[in-house]
Structures are given as structure tokens and as C-alpha cells.
Amino acid sequence: MMQQDTIIALATPSGVGAISVIRLSGDKSIEIVDTFFKSIKKGKSLKTQKTHTIHLGHITNNDIIVDEVLVSVFKNPNSYTGENVVEISCHGSSFIQQEIIQLFLQNGCRMADNGEFTMRAFLNGKMDLSQAEAVADVIASNSEASHKMAIQQMRGGITNELKELRAQLLDFAALIELELDFSGEDVEFADRTKFKELVAKITFVLKRLIDSFAFGNAMKNGIPVAIIGEPNVGKSTLLNTLLNEEKAIVSDIAGTTRDAIEDELIIDGVAFRFIDTAGIRETKDVVENIGIKKAYEKAENAQLIIFLIDSNKFSYSSEDFLQEIKTIKERFPNKRLLVIANKIDTLSCHDSSILQSEIENLILLSAKNKTGIEELKAELTSLVNIGALSNNETIVTNSRHFEALNNALMAITSVQEGIDLEISTDLFSIDIRECLRHLGNITGEYDVDKDILGHIFGNFCIGK
């Protein structure tokens, strides 16, 4: 990516629409557009206009009008990329889009690479690396929860968490390096008591951020919910009812579902990924056994498990029911479990009350008649701890940040061990620098490998 180039790309989705926006960035972007822009107001030149202004006119090619457009001018450094930026709002015809882009490609521009506009914003100091990555998350967000987390990150969430701690650690690192220069004089410039307090504080913050990743990643990609139970208890019917479409095949024949079927549903701003699994039972069918094995695997990887049973099966006695619940809890001891008795439409109110009184926290519903579905949705959202999200706490959703935080924690733990063992300062000073490097890699305040930058911004869409 050559920063001196003027780049161009379609900033809105390709295809036909009411309008399209074509974006240019680079020192010569205003000059290039001005060559082919004829303002409605005669004699107006874009080069002499103030920043953050919009101008009506025509894009022309050899005095032939290509389209009537609105041109927005943003002069450096007060632009998204920190360079001169021009955004051309034209009619949303694919032909017009390509005519304008090709015109400028033939006259001093080149096509932007994926994410190059945002990469330039990072390189020009308009945002740090974690904020730049959050731009992609904002674009990709498909629920209120994922949008909130992306916005919080784009506003500098993790940067604000680490900035002060990193600065303090950097100060101590400088003092410790100074001690090494005077090692022969047996002096200490860094207050060991305050240094221990800082190390403990950094350790606490890093652990909290690392712990938030499981929740943040699930909220970003959809919280996986596995629906398990014996054959013919209504798992596929429940999935279809929740999604309000015939996603899974429903049949009275046991073992119809042999592979996991999943789809996403947003409930109160939170994305849930429901997974219908094969019925769990003893069988000699090789293919069905593979499906059952997959069912257990999906449950193992899920954050929530819905254990569904047929309320008629137990003849109003909860002993078998309790045993099955116990078995599932023992198999998945660390999972949140929702126990649901399906097909209550076939039970009397009296029998339903008995069943519910004998089983703690039992949810009654009829997937077929859609009875109790809203109660199930309410229970699902109540099990998701969105307090941290509501309180605008920093939640880690990026796997690169997660890895860097883990590496930083390992380094700072080594520093703590070095202090406790009273080892030579020059030994644990290496770990301090290592911790600083990993923290700096999150925000780009350290020497970030070019390959890492290429990977990050290569996953962006063109035009951003």
C-alpha cells in the first residue's frame, strides 16, 4: 500500500440503488476531482472551497455529462483518513458508478485495497489499531448487543483501559533500565512497593479483560444454544417455532434429525444461535450414532443448553425426569441448563401443576401451539449477563486482542515471580519489555509487524 497514491473505491454496496458514494483519498484527490467537476455555480473550484462543504454539479468527460452529483470535500487533517478526501454522491446506477471510477482510474487514481482507507486513518494517527479493527465490527454488527460492543471499542474502550497502566509500567521500565546503568553502585530508582502494586493492578485488569472474551465473542457471533433431548420430544418443532419458519424436518419417525441444524434469532437485541440436534438414545444405526455424537459435541460447545422432554412420557411422575436431568448436568457441569417440558397442550392444568411443582425451575410449553414461547425467550435473555454491556464496561471480542492479553499476562506474571524471588533486575526487566510489547500490539503503539497489519485490514471491505 503506497500512501502517496490517490486511492478510489465505491464506499456503498455494489449494485443498483437510489444513490452511490464513491470515495477518494490522497493529497491530489481534490485536484483530480476538480478537473472533471463542473459546478452548477460557474467558476467555482473545489480546490478553493473550505473543508467539510458539499457542492452540486456534474462529473463530465470531454464535456459529456456523466451524472449530476453532490461532491463532499474534506481537507487534511480533518478527514477520516487524515488526508484530502472527496466523496462523490451519484445516482445508484452500476453503469454510472463504473464510468466515474474508470474516469478517475485513468487520471491519477488507483483502486483502493481492502481496508486501505481505515489503514491510512490508523497510519495518520486518526485512530489507534484497536479502534480501526472496531470499524469492521461496526459494519458487521447484526444485533444491538454486537453494535454496542463495536461502538464502545471504536470509541477507545480497550485503549482507555490499558493506556494509563501501560504509561505507568513504561515509567517503571525506564527507572529499572536506569538502575541497570548504575548496577555497580547498588541503587534503586524504582519504588518496589509501588511497583508491586502496579503489577498487581495490571494483573487484575488483564484477567478481567481476558475473562470477558468468552462472553464478548459469543455476543458478537451469536450465543450458541443447543437443543437436546430424546427423539420425538419436539426439538425440531421448537426450532421451527422460534424461527417462525420450517427450518427443520418434523416427523413422527424417531431419528429424523441426524445432523445439527442451526439458525440465528435476535431476542431483545441479543443474537442467539439455536442448534437442533439428533435425538439422544441407544441405537445400532451407524449414521444416527454419528448424529448423536455430534449432538453431544454441539452441547459441549454451546453456552446454553435447552434440555427438552415430552411431558407425557413420565406419567406425572418426576423420578425418570430427575434422573435424566441429573445425567445431563453431570455430563455438562459447567453449562447453563434450561429444562423444558414440551407438549403441555396434551395435559390438564392439574397435571401440569403437579409436574411443575416436582421439578425445580421447569418451563412448560407447547412448541406446536406456540404456548410458552415468549416465556422461554424471556428466560433466555435473563440468563445472558448483559450488565457489563449496559454499564459500558470494556468487553473483548477480538481474538487478536485476546491472544495479546494472554501473552501480556504471562509476561507480567513472570515479573511478579521475579519480584517475589528477588531475582536480578536485568532478568525481569526483559519480561517488563515483553509485557509492554504485547500491550502495545493491541493499540499499535509498538512496532506492529507489517504482516499483522496486512492481515487485519485485508479482512475489511473495499471502500473502507
HELIX and SHEET records of a PDB file:
HELIX    1   1 SER A   29  PHE A   36  1                                   8    
HELIX    2   2 LEU A   46  THR A   48  5                                   3    
HELIX    3   3 SER A   94  LEU A  105  1                                  12    
HELIX    4   4 GLU A  116  LEU A  123  1                                   8    
HELIX    5   5 LEU A  129  ALA A  140  1                                  12    
HELIX    6   6 GLU A  144  MET A  154  1                                  11    
HELIX    7   7 GLY A  157  ASP A  181  1                                  25    
HELIX    8   8 SER A  183  GLU A  185  5                                   3    
HELIX    9   9 ARG A  192  ASN A  221  1                                  30    
HELIX   10  10 LYS A  235  LEU A  243  1                                   9    
HELIX   11  11 VAL A  286  ASN A  301  1                                  16    
HELIX   12  12 GLU A  319  ARG A  331  1                                  13    
HELIX   13  13 ILE A  344  THR A  346  5                                   3    
HELIX   14  14 CYS A  349  GLU A  358  1                                  10    
HELIX   15  15 ILE A  373  LEU A  383  1                                  11    
HELIX   16  16 GLY A  387  SER A  390  1                                   4    
HELIX   17  17 SER A  399  ASP A  420  1                                  22    
HELIX   18  18 THR A  425  THR A  443  1                                  19    
HELIX   19  19 LYS A  450  GLY A  458  1                                   9    
SHEET    1   A 7 PHE A  37  SER A  39  0                                        
SHEET    2   A 7 THR A  53  ASN A  61 -1                                        
SHEET    3   A 7 ILE A  64  PHE A  74 -1                                        
SHEET    4   A 7 VAL A  85  GLY A  92 -1                                        
SHEET    5   A 7 GLY A  17  SER A  25 -1                                        
SHEET    6   A 7 THR A   6  LEU A  10 -1                                        
SHEET    7   A 7 CYS A 109  MET A 111  1                                        
SHEET    1   B 6 ILE A 261  ILE A 267  0                                        
SHEET    2   B 6 VAL A 270  ASP A 276 -1                                        
SHEET    3   B 6 ILE A 223  ILE A 228  1                                        
SHEET    4   B 6 LEU A 304  ASP A 310  1                                        
SHEET    5   B 6 ARG A 336  ASN A 342  1                                        
SHEET    6   B 6 ILE A 363  LEU A 364  1                                        
END                                                                             
